[in-house]
């Protein structure tokens, strides 16, 4: 007979996994658990942020400064930060569920757009040493926002193009 081991049905036994393959399998499992923990941390941060925003609004109303534009901008800043947390959470979940790359890229672009809009809303020239630095920051934010919007438009256009029927599919 041959030296090859056989299973009870008579076929050859599969080759034993190498130690590298087993270590990689364990590391992939650990990564999945860490991704889930990261998602849970983001959920907790979001809940704390929503509670804090509600508390800020309540306290501002009690003080009577709820109509102050700077206070309202602070609320918007906090709300946009919460949206960023949601987008990062969705990105982590997409990685965990091994979603298609296009969906993950779209989520990252959305996160970038929200983050940059947040920066633009809370932008104050007085926070810079001089007008030149403030202008440089404003131009930088503008370029980044237009770049992200361009990426989003390209992603949407290619998604529509991919979904359109081709003559070969008819």
C-alpha positions in Angstrom: 0.0 0.0 0.0 1.0 3.6 -0.3 2.3 5.7 2.6 -0.5 8.3 2.3 -2.9 8.4 5.3 -6.5 7.7 4.6 -9.7 8.8 6.3 -12.3 6.3 7.3 -14.1 6.6 4.0 -11.0 5.8 2.1 -9.9 9.2 0.7 -6.6 10.9 1.5 -6.6 13.0 4.6 -6.1 16.8 4.0 -2.5 18.0 4.6 -2.1 19.4 8.1 -2.2 23.1 8.4 1.1 24.7 8.8 1.9 26.7 11.9 1.9 29.9 9.9 -1.6 29.3 8.6 -2.9 28.5 12.1 -1.2 31.7 13.5 -2.8 33.7 10.7 -6.2 32.3 11.5 -5.8 33.1 15.2 -4.7 36.7 14.3 -7.6 37.2 12.0 -10.0 36.1 14.8 -8.3 38.4 17.2 -8.6 41.3 14.7 -12.3 40.6 14.4 -12.7 40.7 18.2 -10.8 44.0 18.4 -12.9 45.5 15.6 -16.1 44.6 17.5 -14.7 46.1 20.7 -13.8 49.3 18.8 -17.3 49.4 17.5 -18.7 49.0 21.0 -16.4 51.8 22.3 -17.7 54.1 19.5 -21.3 53.3 20.5 -20.5 54.2 24.1 -18.8 57.5 23.0 -21.8 58.3 20.8 -24.2 57.7 23.7 -22.1 59.9 26.0 -21.9 62.6 23.4 -25.7 62.6 22.8 -26.3 62.9 26.5 -23.7 65.7 26.8 -25.2 67.6 23.9 -28.7 67.4 25.5 -27.2 68.6 28.8 -25.4 71.5 27.0 -28.7 72.6 25.4 -30.6 72.3 28.6 -28.0 74.3 30.6 -27.9 76.9 27.9 -31.6 77.3 27.9 -31.6 77.6 31.7 -29.0 80.3 31.5 -30.8 82.1 28.7 -27.9 82.2 26.2 -29.4 79.6 23.9 -29.8 82.2 21.2 -26.2 83.3 21.3 -24.7 82.5 17.9 -21.5 81.2 19.4 -23.4 78.8 21.7 -25.4 77.6 18.7 -22.2 77.0 16.7 -20.9 75.0 19.7 -24.1 72.8 19.5 -23.5 72.3 15.8 -19.9 71.5 16.4 -20.8 68.8 18.9 -23.5 67.4 16.6 -21.1 67.2 13.7 -18.6 65.4 16.0 -21.3 62.9 16.8 -21.9 62.4 13.1 -18.2 61.7 12.6 -18.4 59.1 15.4 -21.3 57.5 13.6 -19.4 57.4 10.3 -16.3 55.9 11.9 -18.6 53.3 13.6 -20.1 52.4 10.2 -16.6 52.1 8.7 -15.5 49.8 11.5 -18.7 47.7 11.0 -18.1 47.6 7.2 -14.6 46.3 7.8 -15.9 43.7 10.3 -18.5 42.5 7.9 -16.0 42.6 5.1 -18.1 44.9 3.0 -17.1 45.8 -0.5 -14.2 48.2 -0.7 -16.3 50.8 -2.5 -18.7 51.1 0.5 -15.8 51.5 2.9 -14.2 54.2 0.7 -17.5 56.0 0.5 -17.8 56.0 4.3 -14.3 57.3 4.7 -15.1 60.1 2.2 -18.3 61.0 4.1 -16.4 61.1 7.3 -13.8 63.5 5.8 -16.5 65.8 4.4 -18.3 66.0 7.7 -15.0 66.6 9.5 -14.0 69.4 7.2 -17.4 71.0 7.2 -17.1 71.0 11.0 -13.7 72.7 10.8 -15.2 75.3 8.4 -18.1 76.0 10.7 -16.0 76.5 13.8 -13.2 78.4 11.9 -12.3 81.6 13.7 -9.6 83.9 12.3 -8.9 85.2 15.8 -7.4 81.8 16.7 -4.4 82.4 14.4 -1.4 84.5 15.1 -2.0 86.7 12.0 -4.3 87.1 9.0 -1.8 85.3 6.7 -2.0 82.1 8.7 -5.8 82.3 9.0 -6.0 82.7 5.2 -3.6 79.8 4.6 -5.8 77.6 6.9 -9.0 78.7 5.1 -7.5 78.0 1.7 -6.3 74.6 2.9 -9.7 73.7 4.3 -11.3 74.8 1.0 -9.0 72.7 -1.1 -9.6 69.6 1.1 -13.4 70.1 1.0 -13.4 70.4 -2.8 -11.1 67.4 -3.1 -13.4 65.3 -1.0 -16.5 66.5 -2.9 -14.7 65.6 -6.2 -14.0 62.1 -4.8 -17.6 61.7 -3.8 -18.8 62.8 -7.2 -16.4 60.4 -9.0 -17.5 57.6 -6.6 -21.2 58.3 -7.3 -20.7 58.6 -11.1 -18.8 55.3 -11.3 -21.4 53.6 -9.1 -24.2 54.8 -11.6 -22.0 53.8 -14.5 -21.4 50.3 -13.0 -25.2 49.8 -12.4 -26.1 50.9 -16.0 -26.9 48.0 -18.3 -24.4 47.4 -21.1 -25.3 46.3 -24.6 -23.7 42.9 -23.9 -26.1 42.3 -20.9 -29.2 42.8 -23.0 
